[in-house]
């Protein structure tokens, strides 16, 4: 199982709204994540709106993204959520994820 960490930045004025949407993630989106191996998926936020995401997958980060890109519900979710992110231009948020290098892990 590969552990994946990534960073994002939410616009300051949208932090609460972003959190609200993640308390009610669409069931079809949750099913797609599970179907494509996005296990133990968590998102953490600093007071400034910096997000740290983490998930475990049997695939590479690139493959996990590629598999999710085949799902219509993912495209709809990414379109819906794009308004909340800083510095992603015209991309979907999942196209702007910056994978972090794992430098330490303990069981």
Secondary structure as a PSIPRED ss2 file (coil, helix, strand):
# PSIPRED VFORMAT (PSIPRED V4.0)

   1 X C   1.000  0.000  0.000
   2 X E   0.000  0.000  1.000
   3 X E   0.000  0.000  1.000
   4 X E   0.000  0.000  1.000
   5 X E   0.000  0.000  1.000
   6 X E   0.000  0.000  1.000
   7 X E   0.000  0.000  1.000
   8 X E   0.000  0.000  1.000
   9 X E   0.000  0.000  1.000
  10 X E   0.000  0.000  1.000
  11 X C   1.000  0.000  0.000
  12 X H   0.000  1.000  0.000
  13 X H   0.000  1.000  0.000
  14 X H   0.000  1.000  0.000
  15 X H   0.000  1.000  0.000
  16 X H   0.000  1.000  0.000
  17 X H   0.000  1.000  0.000
  18 X H   0.000  1.000  0.000
  19 X H   0.000  1.000  0.000
  20 X H   0.000  1.000  0.000
  21 X H   0.000  1.000  0.000
  22 X H   0.000  1.000  0.000
  23 X C   1.000  0.000  0.000
  24 X C   1.000  0.000  0.000
  25 X C   1.000  0.000  0.000
  26 X C   1.000  0.000  0.000
  27 X H   0.000  1.000  0.000
  28 X H   0.000  1.000  0.000
  29 X H   0.000  1.000  0.000
  30 X H   0.000  1.000  0.000
  31 X H   0.000  1.000  0.000
  32 X H   0.000  1.000  0.000
  33 X H   0.000  1.000  0.000
  34 X H   0.000  1.000  0.000
  35 X H   0.000  1.000  0.000
  36 X C   1.000  0.000  0.000
  37 X C   1.000  0.000  0.000
  38 X C   1.000  0.000  0.000
  39 X E   0.000  0.000  1.000
  40 X E   0.000  0.000  1.000
  41 X E   0.000  0.000  1.000
  42 X E   0.000  0.000  1.000
  43 X E   0.000  0.000  1.000
  44 X E   0.000  0.000  1.000
  45 X E   0.000  0.000  1.000
  46 X C   1.000  0.000  0.000
  47 X C   1.000  0.000  0.000
  48 X C   1.000  0.000  0.000
  49 X C   1.000  0.000  0.000
  50 X E   0.000  0.000  1.000
  51 X E   0.000  0.000  1.000
  52 X E   0.000  0.000  1.000
  53 X E   0.000  0.000  1.000
  54 X E   0.000  0.000  1.000
  55 X E   0.000  0.000  1.000
  56 X E   0.000  0.000  1.000
  57 X E   0.000  0.000  1.000
  58 X C   1.000  0.000  0.000
  59 X C   1.000  0.000  0.000
  60 X C   1.000  0.000  0.000
  61 X H   0.000  1.000  0.000
  62 X H   0.000  1.000  0.000
  63 X H   0.000  1.000  0.000
  64 X H   0.000  1.000  0.000
  65 X H   0.000  1.000  0.000
  66 X H   0.000  1.000  0.000
  67 X H   0.000  1.000  0.000
  68 X H   0.000  1.000  0.000
  69 X C   1.000  0.000  0.000
  70 X C   1.000  0.000  0.000
  71 X C   1.000  0.000  0.000
  72 X H   0.000  1.000  0.000
  73 X H   0.000  1.000  0.000
  74 X H   0.000  1.000  0.000
  75 X H   0.000  1.000  0.000
  76 X H   0.000  1.000  0.000
  77 X H   0.000  1.000  0.000
  78 X H   0.000  1.000  0.000
  79 X H   0.000  1.000  0.000
  80 X H   0.000  1.000  0.000
  81 X H   0.000  1.000  0.000
  82 X H   0.000  1.000  0.000
  83 X H   0.000  1.000  0.000
  84 X H   0.000  1.000  0.000
  85 X E   0.000  0.000  1.000
  86 X C   1.000  0.000  0.000
  87 X C   1.000  0.000  0.000
  88 X C   1.000  0.000  0.000
  89 X C   1.000  0.000  0.000
  90 X C   1.000  0.000  0.000
  91 X C   1.000  0.000  0.000
  92 X C   1.000  0.000  0.000
  93 X H   0.000  1.000  0.000
  94 X H   0.000  1.000  0.000
  95 X H   0.000  1.000  0.000
  96 X C   1.000  0.000  0.000
  97 X C   1.000  0.000  0.000
  98 X E   0.000  0.000  1.000
  99 X E   0.000  0.000  1.000
 100 X E   0.000  0.000  1.000
 101 X C   1.000  0.000  0.000
 102 X C   1.000  0.000  0.000
 103 X C   1.000  0.000  0.000
 104 X C   1.000  0.000  0.000
 105 X C   1.000  0.000  0.000
 106 X C   1.000  0.000  0.000
 107 X C   1.000  0.000  0.000
